[in-house]
Amino acid sequence: MSTARIMPALAGLFANGPHPSLGDHADTYGRLIGSWEGEYRDFDRNGQVTGGEIEVHFAWVLQGLAVQDLWIAPSSAQRQAGGVPGDRDTHGTTLRVFDPGIAGWRIVWLNPQKQVRVDLVGRRVGDDIVQTGFYEDAPIKWMFTDITADSFVWQGFSLEADGVSWFEQTRFTLRRTA
């Protein structure tokens, strides 16, 4: 497909803002619209910590009825400087669509690099966003916390075997760039 044909398709994908039907629910993820950069830290159960740079981009799409994002870790700059260190190879996207029937956001995360798909439901809890679902039949919780106009923290947790405790697997600390 030629670039001339792709550009109108992309223009039709992106929206200038949320659809009016979302009302106050638009603010759940609308606060994140823009570009971000920062650091990731991955934790294993043996106490090993690995990390690097990450970049994230959020946009309104599909006539403002959805939020789509792109997560790149290591960051584009880090990849260009020397490739993908360690096991971290994230170049994936999330699509979030509000479902009024459950008063929550239906979420699909895809990382084709690792052949990963995760389905979650997201809701605003106070100032945070809590997303719950399953990965490889295990309960997971992904959270956006400490959200300000210029920064946020994203954390990924898996439920421990005791069925009560959560193990933090990943933390991204991000700051707005645009």
WODA-V774231 format. One record per pair of residues at least 12 apart in sequence whose C-alpha atoms are under 7 Angstrom apart, sorted by sequence separation. I is the first residue (numbers start at 0). J is the second residue. D is the distance in whole Angstrom. If there is no record, write none. Layout:
I | J | D
I | J | D
This chain:
38 | 50 | 7
39 | 51 | 6
56 | 68 | 5
57 | 69 | 7
94 | 106 | 6
95 | 107 | 7
106 | 118 | 6
107 | 119 | 7
119 | 131 | 5
120 | 132 | 7
129 | 141 | 6
130 | 142 | 6
142 | 154 | 5
155 | 167 | 6
156 | 168 | 5
38 | 51 | 6
39 | 52 | 6
55 | 68 | 7
56 | 69 | 5
93 | 106 | 7
94 | 107 | 5
106 | 119 | 5
119 | 132 | 4
129 | 142 | 5
141 | 154 | 6
142 | 155 | 7
155 | 168 | 6
38 | 52 | 5
39 | 53 | 6
55 | 69 | 6
56 | 70 | 7
73 | 87 | 7
93 | 107 | 6
94 | 108 | 7
105 | 119 | 6
106 | 120 | 6
118 | 132 | 6
128 | 142 | 6
129 | 143 | 7
141 | 155 | 4
155 | 169 | 5
37 | 52 | 6
38 | 53 | 5
55 | 70 | 5
72 | 87 | 7
73 | 88 | 7
93 | 108 | 4
105 | 120 | 5
128 | 143 | 5
140 | 155 | 6
141 | 156 | 6
154 | 169 | 6
155 | 170 | 6
37 | 53 | 5
54 | 70 | 6
55 | 71 | 6
72 | 88 | 6
92 | 108 | 6
93 | 109 | 6
104 | 120 | 5
105 | 121 | 7
117 | 133 | 7
127 | 143 | 6
128 | 144 | 7
140 | 156 | 5
154 | 170 | 4
36 | 53 | 6
37 | 54 | 6
54 | 71 | 5
72 | 89 | 5
92 | 109 | 5
103 | 120 | 6
104 | 121 | 5
117 | 134 | 6
127 | 144 | 5
139 | 156 | 6
140 | 157 | 6
153 | 170 | 6
154 | 171 | 6
36 | 54 | 4
53 | 71 | 6
54 | 72 | 7
71 | 89 | 5
72 | 90 | 7
91 | 109 | 5
92 | 110 | 7
103 | 121 | 6
104 | 122 | 6
139 | 157 | 4
152 | 170 | 7
153 | 171 | 5
35 | 54 | 6
36 | 55 | 6
53 | 72 | 4
70 | 89 | 7
71 | 90 | 5
91 | 110 | 4
103 | 122 | 5
138 | 157 | 6
139 | 158 | 6
152 | 171 | 6
153 | 172 | 7
35 | 55 | 5
52 | 72 | 6
53 | 73 | 5
54 | 74 | 5
70 | 90 | 6
71 | 91 | 7
90 | 110 | 6
91 | 111 | 7
138 | 158 | 6
152 | 172 | 5
34 | 55 | 6
35 | 56 | 6
52 | 73 | 5
53 | 74 | 5
70 | 91 | 5
89 | 110 | 6
137 | 158 | 7
151 | 172 | 6
152 | 173 | 6
34 | 56 | 4
51 | 73 | 6
52 | 74 | 5
69 | 91 | 6
70 | 92 | 6
90 | 112 | 7
151 | 173 | 6
33 | 56 | 6
34 | 57 | 6
69 | 92 | 5
89 | 112 | 7
150 | 173 | 5
151 | 174 | 7
33 | 57 | 5
68 | 92 | 5
69 | 93 | 7
88 | 112 | 7
150 | 174 | 4
32 | 57 | 5
33 | 58 | 6
52 | 77 | 7
67 | 92 | 7
68 | 93 | 5
149 | 174 | 6
150 | 175 | 6
31 | 57 | 6
32 | 58 | 5
67 | 93 | 5
68 | 94 | 7
149 | 175 | 5
67 | 94 | 5
66 | 94 | 6
67 | 95 | 6
65 | 94 | 7
66 | 95 | 5
65 | 95 | 5
66 | 96 | 7
65 | 96 | 5
64 | 96 | 6
17 | 59 | 6
16 | 59 | 6
15 | 59 | 7
18 | 62 | 7
14 | 59 | 5
18 | 63 | 4
13 | 59 | 6
14 | 60 | 5
17 | 63 | 4
18 | 64 | 5
13 | 60 | 4
14 | 61 | 7
16 | 63 | 6
17 | 64 | 6
12 | 60 | 5
13 | 61 | 6
14 | 62 | 5
12 | 61 | 5
14 | 63 | 5
27 | 123 | 6
42 | 167 | 7
43 | 168 | 7
42 | 168 | 5
41 | 168 | 6
42 | 169 | 6
41 | 169 | 4
40 | 169 | 6
41 | 170 | 7
40 | 170 | 5
39 | 170 | 6
40 | 171 | 6
39 | 171 | 4
38 | 171 | 6
39 | 172 | 7
38 | 172 | 5
37 | 172 | 6
38 | 173 | 7
37 | 173 | 4
36 | 173 | 5
37 | 174 | 6
35 | 173 | 6
36 | 174 | 6
35 | 174 | 5
36 | 175 | 7
35 | 175 | 4
36 | 176 | 7
34 | 175 | 6
35 | 176 | 5
34 | 176 | 5
34 | 177 | 5
33 | 177 | 5
